[in-house]
Amino acid sequence: MPYGETWECEKCGRRWNTTQIPADVYWGIMREQRNYRLVVIGLAVGLAALFGLLALFVSEGLFLLFPVVLIGWFMWFMPWWRRKLRRRTRSLPSWKLTPE
C-alpha cells in the first residue's frame, strides 16, 4: 500500500491510515533501500563493462572467464548482500498504527 493512503479491513471494517508514520522517516527508509539496490546494479554494470572492455582490448578469451565470475557473483556476493539488506531491514523502526 502506498504511503499516505487509507486502507479499510474487509473483515472488521476498521480504517488504517499510513500517514501515522512520520513522512521524513518513511521517505528516508525508502531512499536508503533504493540506494542499496542501485549500488548492486551499478556494481553489476561496472563488472560487465570491465569484462567487455578487457575482452575487447586484451584478449577475447576473457569472455570465457565471465561465466565463472557470474557464478561467484550469484553464489557468494548476492547471498552476502541479501543478508546485509535483511539485517538492515530488521533493524528499522516499527510503528504501532491505530485504527481511525
N, CA, C and O atoms as CSV, one atom per row, in Angstrom:
chain,resi,resn,atom,element,x,y,z
A,1,MET,N,N,0.845,-1.168,0.000
A,1,MET,CA,C,0.000,0.000,0.000
A,1,MET,C,C,0.898,1.240,0.000
A,1,MET,O,O,1.799,1.346,0.832
A,2,PRO,N,N,0.668,2.151,-0.896
A,2,PRO,CA,C,1.481,3.372,-0.957
A,2,PRO,C,C,1.305,4.240,0.292
A,2,PRO,O,O,0.255,4.240,0.935
A,3,TYR,N,N,2.361,4.971,0.608
A,3,TYR,CA,C,2.328,5.850,1.769
A,3,TYR,C,C,1.265,6.929,1.586
A,3,TYR,O,O,1.100,7.475,0.495
A,4,GLY,N,N,0.558,7.224,2.652
A,4,GLY,CA,C,-0.444,8.280,2.629
A,4,GLY,C,C,-1.845,7.799,2.315
A,4,GLY,O,O,-2.787,8.589,2.370
A,5,GLU,N,N,-2.011,6.526,1.986
A,5,GLU,CA,C,-3.337,6.013,1.672
A,5,GLU,C,C,-3.988,5.435,2.918
A,5,GLU,O,O,-3.316,5.025,3.864
A,6,THR,N,N,-5.297,5.416,2.890
A,6,THR,CA,C,-6.072,4.808,3.959
A,6,THR,C,C,-6.554,3.454,3.469
A,6,THR,O,O,-6.990,3.305,2.327
A,7,TRP,N,N,-6.467,2.480,4.344
A,7,TRP,CA,C,-6.833,1.115,3.996
A,7,TRP,C,C,-7.941,0.663,4.939
A,7,TRP,O,O,-7.890,0.921,6.142
A,8,GLU,N,N,-8.929,-0.004,4.390
A,8,GLU,CA,C,-10.038,-0.499,5.213
A,8,GLU,C,C,-10.030,-2.019,5.198
A,8,GLU,O,O,-9.978,-2.644,4.139
A,9,CYS,N,N,-10.083,-2.604,6.391
A,9,CYS,CA,C,-10.102,-4.060,6.531
A,9,CYS,C,C,-11.481,-4.571,6.125
A,9,CYS,O,O,-12.500,-4.079,6.609
A,10,GLU,N,N,-11.505,-5.547,5.247
A,10,GLU,CA,C,-12.775,-6.094,4.772
A,10,GLU,C,C,-13.483,-6.903,5.847
A,10,GLU,O,O,-14.710,-7.006,5.831
A,11,LYS,N,N,-12.726,-7.483,6.788
A,11,LYS,CA,C,-13.322,-8.336,7.814
A,11,LYS,C,C,-13.929,-7.527,8.963
A,11,LYS,O,O,-15.074,-7.749,9.355
A,12,CYS,N,N,-13.144,-6.588,9.495
A,12,CYS,CA,C,-13.620,-5.870,10.679
A,12,CYS,C,C,-14.133,-4.465,10.368
A,12,CYS,O,O,-14.797,-3.857,11.207
A,13,GLY,N,N,-13.840,-3.944,9.190
A,13,GLY,CA,C,-14.323,-2.623,8.807
A,13,GLY,C,C,-13.511,-1.458,9.355
A,13,GLY,O,O,-13.878,-0.304,9.136
A,14,ARG,N,N,-12.421,-1.728,10.059
A,14,ARG,CA,C,-11.580,-0.641,10.581
A,14,ARG,C,C,-10.792,-0.002,9.454
A,14,ARG,O,O,-10.453,-0.641,8.459
A,15,ARG,N,N,-10.512,1.281,9.642
A,15,ARG,CA,C,-9.729,2.027,8.647
A,15,ARG,C,C,-8.358,2.338,9.245
A,15,ARG,O,O,-8.245,2.767,10.393
A,16,TRP,N,N,-7.319,2.109,8.436
A,16,TRP,CA,C,-5.942,2.337,8.861
A,16,TRP,C,C,-5.344,3.401,7.956
A,16,TRP,O,O,-5.487,3.336,6.735
A,17,ASN,N,N,-4.685,4.366,8.544
A,17,ASN,CA,C,-4.099,5.463,7.786
A,17,ASN,C,C,-2.576,5.399,7.915
A,17,ASN,O,O,-2.038,5.458,9.020
A,18,THR,N,N,-1.899,5.279,6.796
A,18,THR,CA,C,-0.438,5.151,6.836
A,18,THR,C,C,0.271,6.470,7.140
A,18,THR,O,O,1.478,6.473,7.383
A,19,THR,N,N,-0.444,7.574,7.131
A,19,THR,CA,C,0.210,8.849,7.450
A,19,THR,C,C,0.530,8.967,8.938
A,19,THR,O,O,1.087,9.976,9.369
A,20,GLN,N,N,0.188,7.954,9.723
A,20,GLN,CA,C,0.599,7.928,11.126
A,20,GLN,C,C,2.109,7.718,11.248
A,20,GLN,O,O,2.705,8.020,12.282
A,21,ILE,N,N,2.710,7.205,10.196
A,21,ILE,CA,C,4.169,7.049,10.145
A,21,ILE,C,C,4.749,8.401,9.738
A,21,ILE,O,O,4.271,8.997,8.773
A,22,PRO,N,N,5.764,8.905,10.443
A,22,PRO,CA,C,6.356,10.196,10.053
A,22,PRO,C,C,6.889,10.154,8.618
A,22,PRO,O,O,7.636,9.246,8.253
A,23,ALA,N,N,6.505,11.132,7.818
A,23,ALA,CA,C,6.844,11.148,6.392
A,23,ALA,C,C,8.344,11.186,6.153
A,23,ALA,O,O,8.845,10.476,5.281
A,24,ASP,N,N,9.076,12.009,6.917
A,24,ASP,CA,C,10.522,12.111,6.679
A,24,ASP,C,C,11.236,10.793,6.988
A,24,ASP,O,O,12.193,10.435,6.301
A,25,VAL,N,N,10.785,10.079,7.999
A,25,VAL,CA,C,11.387,8.784,8.324
A,25,VAL,C,C,11.056,7.763,7.238
A,25,VAL,O,O,11.928,7.014,6.800
A,26,TYR,N,N,9.798,7.735,6.807
A,26,TYR,CA,C,9.375,6.791,5.774
A,26,TYR,C,C,10.164,7.002,4.487
A,26,TYR,O,O,10.703,6.051,3.921
A,27,TRP,N,N,10.231,8.248,4.027
A,27,TRP,CA,C,10.928,8.512,2.768
A,27,TRP,C,C,12.431,8.317,2.902
A,27,TRP,O,O,13.096,7.984,1.921
A,28,GLY,N,N,12.981,8.520,4.101
A,28,GLY,CA,C,14.394,8.222,4.324
A,28,GLY,C,C,14.671,6.730,4.184
A,28,GLY,O,O,15.679,6.331,3.599
A,29,ILE,N,N,13.779,5.914,4.719
A,29,ILE,CA,C,13.922,4.457,4.592
A,29,ILE,C,C,13.805,4.039,3.127
A,29,ILE,O,O,14.587,3.220,2.646
A,30,MET,N,N,12.837,4.600,2.429
A,30,MET,CA,C,12.663,4.270,1.012
A,30,MET,C,C,13.894,4.663,0.198
A,30,MET,O,O,14.315,3.921,-0.689
A,31,ARG,N,N,14.467,5.822,0.498
A,31,ARG,CA,C,15.661,6.287,-0.212
A,31,ARG,C,C,16.841,5.363,0.065
A,31,ARG,O,O,17.604,5.040,-0.845
A,32,GLU,N,N,16.993,4.936,1.321
A,32,GLU,CA,C,18.088,4.033,1.678
A,32,GLU,C,C,17.943,2.686,0.972
A,32,GLU,O,O,18.929,2.150,0.466
A,33,GLN,N,N,16.735,2.134,0.931
A,33,GLN,CA,C,16.507,0.860,0.264
A,33,GLN,C,C,16.792,0.969,-1.240
A,33,GLN,O,O,17.362,0.056,-1.837
A,34,ARG,N,N,16.392,2.088,-1.841
A,34,ARG,CA,C,16.664,2.308,-3.263
A,34,ARG,C,C,18.173,2.387,-3.509
A,34,ARG,O,O,18.675,1.856,-4.499
A,35,ASN,N,N,18.880,3.046,-2.615
A,35,ASN,CA,C,20.336,3.163,-2.768
A,35,ASN,C,C,21.020,1.807,-2.681
A,35,ASN,O,O,21.979,1.551,-3.410
A,36,TYR,N,N,20.537,0.925,-1.790
A,36,TYR,CA,C,21.088,-0.426,-1.722
A,36,TYR,C,C,20.943,-1.124,-3.077
A,36,TYR,O,O,21.890,-1.747,-3.558
A,37,ARG,N,N,19.769,-1.022,-3.687
A,37,ARG,CA,C,19.554,-1.658,-4.994
A,37,ARG,C,C,20.422,-1.030,-6.069
A,37,ARG,O,O,20.988,-1.739,-6.901
A,38,LEU,N,N,20.536,0.294,-6.064
A,38,LEU,CA,C,21.324,0.970,-7.093
A,38,LEU,C,C,22.811,0.626,-6.995
A,38,LEU,O,O,23.494,0.547,-8.017
A,39,VAL,N,N,23.312,0.423,-5.792
A,39,VAL,CA,C,24.720,0.042,-5.626
A,39,VAL,C,C,24.978,-1.304,-6.288
A,39,VAL,O,O,25.969,-1.464,-7.000
A,40,VAL,N,N,24.102,-2.267,-6.062
A,40,VAL,CA,C,24.292,-3.598,-6.651
A,40,VAL,C,C,24.157,-3.536,-8.167
A,40,VAL,O,O,24.926,-4.178,-8.883
A,41,ILE,N,N,23.193,-2.773,-8.662
A,41,ILE,CA,C,23.040,-2.637,-10.109
A,41,ILE,C,C,24.278,-1.977,-10.704
A,41,ILE,O,O,24.762,-2.405,-11.752
A,42,GLY,N,N,24.793,-0.946,-10.052
A,42,GLY,CA,C,26.000,-0.269,-10.527
A,42,GLY,C,C,27.209,-1.195,-10.543
A,42,GLY,O,O,27.998,-1.180,-11.487
A,43,LEU,N,N,27.350,-2.005,-9.488
A,43,LEU,CA,C,28.461,-2.960,-9.460
A,43,LEU,C,C,28.342,-3.980,-10.592
A,43,LEU,O,O,29.337,-4.314,-11.236
A,44,ALA,N,N,27.137,-4.469,-10.831
A,44,ALA,CA,C,26.933,-5.459,-11.903
A,44,ALA,C,C,27.243,-4.850,-13.269
A,44,ALA,O,O,27.912,-5.480,-14.088
A,45,VAL,N,N,26.769,-3.647,-13.518
A,45,VAL,CA,C,27.032,-2.988,-14.795
A,45,VAL,C,C,28.526,-2.703,-14.940
A,45,VAL,O,O,29.093,-2.897,-16.015
A,46,GLY,N,N,29.157,-2.248,-13.873
A,46,GLY,CA,C,30.591,-1.983,-13.909
A,46,GLY,C,C,31.403,-3.236,-14.184
A,46,GLY,O,O,32.358,-3.204,-14.960
A,47,LEU,N,N,31.028,-4.335,-13.553
A,47,LEU,CA,C,31.729,-5.602,-13.770
A,47,LEU,C,C,31.557,-6.078,-15.204
A,47,LEU,O,O,32.515,-6.537,-15.827
A,48,ALA,N,N,30.349,-5.974,-15.729
A,48,ALA,CA,C,30.108,-6.379,-17.123
A,48,ALA,C,C,30.884,-5.490,-18.089
A,48,ALA,O,O,31.450,-5.979,-19.067
A,49,ALA,N,N,30.914,-4.194,-17.818
A,49,ALA,CA,C,31.661,-3.267,-18.683
A,49,ALA,C,C,33.159,-3.562,-18.617
A,49,ALA,O,O,33.848,-3.527,-19.637
A,50,LEU,N,N,33.656,-3.851,-17.421
A,50,LEU,CA,C,35.080,-4.168,-17.268
A,50,LEU,C,C,35.449,-5.401,-18.082
A,50,LEU,O,O,36.441,-5.399,-18.810
A,51,PHE,N,N,34.645,-6.454,-17.955
A,51,PHE,CA,C,34.942,-7.668,-18.717
A,51,PHE,C,C,34.787,-7.434,-20.209
A,51,PHE,O,O,35.564,-7.963,-21.003
A,52,GLY,N,N,33.813,-6.663,-20.591
A,52,GLY,CA,C,33.635,-6.369,-22.010
A,52,GLY,C,C,34.828,-5.622,-22.571
A,52,GLY,O,O,35.314,-5.950,-23.653
A,53,LEU,N,N,35.307,-4.620,-21.847
A,53,LEU,CA,C,36.459,-3.846,-22.307
A,53,LEU,C,C,37.739,-4.677,-22.305
A,53,LEU,O,O,38.541,-4.599,-23.235
A,54,LEU,N,N,37.924,-5.473,-21.252
A,54,LEU,CA,C,39.117,-6.328,-21.208
A,54,LEU,C,C,39.101,-7.341,-22.349
A,54,LEU,O,O,40.129,-7.584,-22.983
A,55,ALA,N,N,37.950,-7.923,-22.607
A,55,ALA,CA,C,37.856,-8.898,-23.697
A,55,ALA,C,C,38.070,-8.221,-25.043
A,55,ALA,O,O,38.642,-8.820,-25.954
A,56,LEU,N,N,37.628,-7.006,-25.173
A,56,LEU,CA,C,37.766,-6.291,-26.437
A,56,LEU,C,C,39.213,-5.867,-26.686
A,56,LEU,O,O,39.727,-6.006,-27.796
A,57,PHE,N,N,39.866,-5.349,-25.640
A,57,PHE,CA,C,41.206,-4.784,-25.825
A,57,PHE,C,C,42.357,-5.698,-25.406
A,57,PHE,O,O,43.480,-5.511,-25.875
A,58,VAL,N,N,42.112,-6.668,-24.546
A,58,VAL,CA,C,43.208,-7.523,-24.075
A,58,VAL,C,C,43.163,-8.885,-24.759
A,58,VAL,O,O,44.067,-9.251,-25.510
A,59,SER,N,N,42.087,-9.631,-24.482
A,59,SER,CA,C,42.003,-10.974,-25.052
A,59,SER,C,C,40.545,-11.414,-25.089
A,59,SER,O,O,39.814,-11.252,-24.112
A,60,GLU,N,N,40.134,-11.966,-26.211
A,60,GLU,CA,C,38.763,-12.451,-26.322
A,60,GLU,C,C,38.524,-13.663,-25.424
A,60,GLU,O,O,37.380,-13.998,-25.119
A,61,GLY,N,N,39.575,-14.300,-25.013
A,61,GLY,CA,C,39.460,-15.449,-24.113
A,61,GLY,C,C,38.868,-15.084,-22.758
A,61,GLY,O,O,38.384,-15.956,-22.036
A,62,LEU,N,N,38.904,-13.807,-22.410
A,62,LEU,CA,C,38.320,-13.380,-21.137
A,62,LEU,C,C,36.804,-13.517,-21.120
A,62,LEU,O,O,36.193,-13.543,-20.052
A,63,PHE,N,N,36.194,-13.606,-22.302
A,63,PHE,CA,C,34.751,-13.863,-22.349
A,63,PHE,C,C,34.439,-15.205,-21.693
A,63,PHE,O,O,33.369,-15.377,-21.109
A,64,LEU,N,N,35.363,-16.150,-21.787
A,64,LEU,CA,C,35.149,-17.464,-21.180
A,64,LEU,C,C,35.227,-17.407,-19.661
A,64,LEU,O,O,34.660,-18.262,-18.980
A,65,LEU,N,N,35.917,-16.417,-19.128
A,65,LEU,CA,C,36.021,-16.262,-17.675
A,65,LEU,C,C,34.783,-15.593,-17.085
A,65,LEU,O,O,34.518,-15.735,-15.891
A,66,PHE,N,N,34.031,-14.875,-17.894
A,66,PHE,CA,C,32.872,-14.135,-17.404
A,66,PHE,C,C,31.818,-15.034,-16.741
A,66,PHE,O,O,31.288,-14.652,-15.698
A,67,PRO,N,N,31.488,-16.218,-17.300
A,67,PRO,CA,C,30.527,-17.094,-16.595
A,67,PRO,C,C,31.022,-17.519,-15.215
A,67,PRO,O,O,30.221,-17.678,-14.294
A,68,VAL,N,N,32.325,-17.702,-15.064
A,68,VAL,CA,C,32.877,-18.054,-13.751
A,68,VAL,C,C,32.672,-16.906,-12.777
A,68,VAL,O,O,32.319,-17.127,-11.618
A,69,VAL,N,N,32.889,-15.690,-13.235
A,69,VAL,CA,C,32.668,-14.520,-12.384
A,69,VAL,C,C,31.190,-14.409,-12.025
A,69,VAL,O,O,30.860,-14.078,-10.886
A,70,LEU,N,N,30.301,-14.679,-12.969
A,70,LEU,CA,C,28.859,-14.638,-12.691
A,70,LEU,C,C,28.468,-15.682,-11.653
A,70,LEU,O,O,27.633,-15.414,-10.789
A,71,ILE,N,N,29.056,-16.858,-11.728
A,71,ILE,CA,C,28.774,-17.889,-10.724
A,71,ILE,C,C,29.191,-17.390,-9.346
A,71,ILE,O,O,28.447,-17.534,-8.376
A,72,GLY,N,N,30.374,-16.807,-9.262
A,72,GLY,CA,C,30.814,-16.237,-7.986
A,72,GLY,C,C,29.899,-15.134,-7.506
A,72,GLY,O,O,29.606,-15.030,-6.315
A,73,TRP,N,N,29.449,-14.309,-8.439
A,73,TRP,CA,C,28.531,-13.204,-8.094
A,73,TRP,C,C,27.260,-13.743,-7.443
A,73,TRP,O,O,26.832,-13.257,-6.396
A,74,PHE,N,N,26.656,-14.762,-8.082
A,74,PHE,CA,C,25.377,-15.273,-7.594
A,74,PHE,C,C,25.504,-16.247,-6.430
A,74,PHE,O,O,24.554,-16.417,-5.665
A,75,MET,N,N,26.667,-16.893,-6.279
A,75,MET,CA,C,26.816,-17.837,-5.179
A,75,MET,C,C,27.364,-17.200,-3.910
A,75,MET,O,O,27.057,-17.664,-2.812
A,76,TRP,N,N,28.178,-16.133,-4.035
A,76,TRP,CA,C,28.790,-15.546,-2.844
A,76,TRP,C,C,28.373,-14.098,-2.603
A,76,TRP,O,O,27.960,-13.755,-1.495
A,77,PHE,N,N,28.471,-13.261,-3.602
A,77,PHE,CA,C,28.192,-11.850,-3.363
A,77,PHE,C,C,26.715,-11.582,-3.081
A,77,PHE,O,O,26.379,-10.924,-2.097
A,78,MET,N,N,25.832,-12.092,-3.945
A,78,MET,CA,C,24.415,-11.793,-3.765
A,78,MET,C,C,23.845,-12.351,-2.459
A,78,MET,O,O,23.074,-11.640,-1.814
A,79,PRO,N,N,24.168,-13.565,-2.024
A,79,PRO,CA,C,23.679,-14.007,-0.708
A,79,PRO,C,C,24.208,-13.125,0.428
A,79,PRO,O,O,23.474,-12.822,1.369
A,80,TRP,N,N,25.473,-12.712,0.343
A,80,TRP,CA,C,26.024,-11.813,1.359
A,80,TRP,C,C,25.267,-10.490,1.363
A,80,TRP,O,O,24.917,-9.967,2.421
A,81,TRP,N,N,25.017,-9.954,0.171
A,81,TRP,CA,C,24.315,-8.683,0.062
A,81,TRP,C,C,22.887,-8.793,0.583
A,81,TRP,O,O,22.407,-7.883,1.258
A,82,ARG,N,N,22.204,-9.888,0.280
A,82,ARG,CA,C,20.832,-10.090,0.770
A,82,ARG,C,C,20.802,-10.197,2.287
A,82,ARG,O,O,19.901,-9.648,2.921
A,83,ARG,N,N,21.771,-10.895,2.886
A,83,ARG,CA,C,21.833,-10.977,4.352
A,83,ARG,C,C,22.033,-9.598,4.958
A,83,ARG,O,O,21.401,-9.247,5.954
A,84,LYS,N,N,22.917,-8.823,4.348
A,84,LYS,CA,C,23.165,-7.464,4.827
A,84,LYS,C,C,21.893,-6.621,4.734
A,84,LYS,O,O,21.575,-5.890,5.672
A,85,LEU,N,N,21.171,-6.706,3.639
A,85,LEU,CA,C,19.938,-5.950,3.446
A,85,LEU,C,C,18.868,-6.403,4.434
A,85,LEU,O,O,18.144,-5.573,4.983
A,86,ARG,N,N,18.759,-7.705,4.665
A,86,ARG,CA,C,17.773,-8.210,5.634
A,86,ARG,C,C,18.088,-7.736,7.047
A,86,ARG,O,O,17.188,-7.344,7.789
A,87,ARG,N,N,19.378,-7.774,7.422
A,87,ARG,CA,C,19.761,-7.276,8.755
A,87,ARG,C,C,19.371,-5.818,8.922
A,87,ARG,O,O,18.828,-5.426,9.955
A,88,ARG,N,N,19.650,-5.020,7.908
A,88,ARG,CA,C,19.307,-3.599,7.975
A,88,ARG,C,C,17.801,-3.402,8.039
A,88,ARG,O,O,17.312,-2.556,8.788
A,89,THR,N,N,17.068,-4.179,7.258
A,89,THR,CA,C,15.615,-4.052,7.244
A,89,THR,C,C,15.018,-4.443,8.595
A,89,THR,O,O,14.079,-3.803,9.070
A,90,ARG,N,N,15.556,-5.479,9.204
A,90,ARG,CA,C,15.059,-5.890,10.530
A,90,ARG,C,C,15.349,-4.854,11.611
A,90,ARG,O,O,14.630,-4.784,12.607
A,91,SER,N,N,16.383,-4.060,11.428
A,91,SER,CA,C,16.739,-3.074,12.446
A,91,SER,C,C,15.988,-1.748,12.275
A,91,SER,O,O,16.170,-0.826,13.070
A,92,LEU,N,N,15.154,-1.654,11.250
A,92,LEU,CA,C,14.396,-0.427,11.035
A,92,LEU,C,C,13.334,-0.256,12.110
A,92,LEU,O,O,12.887,-1.240,12.700
A,93,PRO,N,N,12.929,0.973,12.369
A,93,PRO,CA,C,11.886,1.172,13.378
A,93,PRO,C,C,10.548,0.619,12.914
A,93,PRO,O,O,10.293,0.488,11.717
A,94,SER,N,N,9.705,0.300,13.880
A,94,SER,CA,C,8.361,-0.158,13.562
A,94,SER,C,C,7.378,0.750,14.310
A,94,SER,O,O,7.720,1.358,15.324
A,95,TRP,N,N,6.194,0.824,13.804
A,95,TRP,CA,C,5.184,1.702,14.390
A,95,TRP,C,C,3.944,0.889,14.729
A,95,TRP,O,O,3.601,-0.067,14.033
A,96,LYS,N,N,3.288,1.276,15.789
A,96,LYS,CA,C,2.016,0.663,16.165
A,96,LYS,C,C,0.919,1.611,15.687
A,96,LYS,O,O,0.600,2.597,16.351
A,97,LEU,N,N,0.352,1.298,14.530
A,97,LEU,CA,C,-0.702,2.135,13.971
A,97,LEU,C,C,-2.018,1.838,14.706
A,97,LEU,O,O,-2.291,0.707,15.107
A,98,THR,N,N,-2.800,2.872,14.861
A,98,THR,CA,C,-4.098,2.710,15.484
A,98,THR,C,C,-5.179,2.953,14.440
A,98,THR,O,O,-5.020,3.801,13.562
A,99,PRO,N,N,-6.285,2.207,14.535
A,99,PRO,CA,C,-7.354,2.402,13.542
A,99,PRO,C,C,-8.027,3.761,13.744
A,99,PRO,O,O,-8.038,4.309,14.846
A,100,GLU,N,N,-8.575,4.277,12.681
A,100,GLU,CA,C,-9.274,5.574,12.761
A,100,GLU,C,C,-10.701,5.361,13.244
A,100,GLU,O,O,-11.457,6.323,13.379
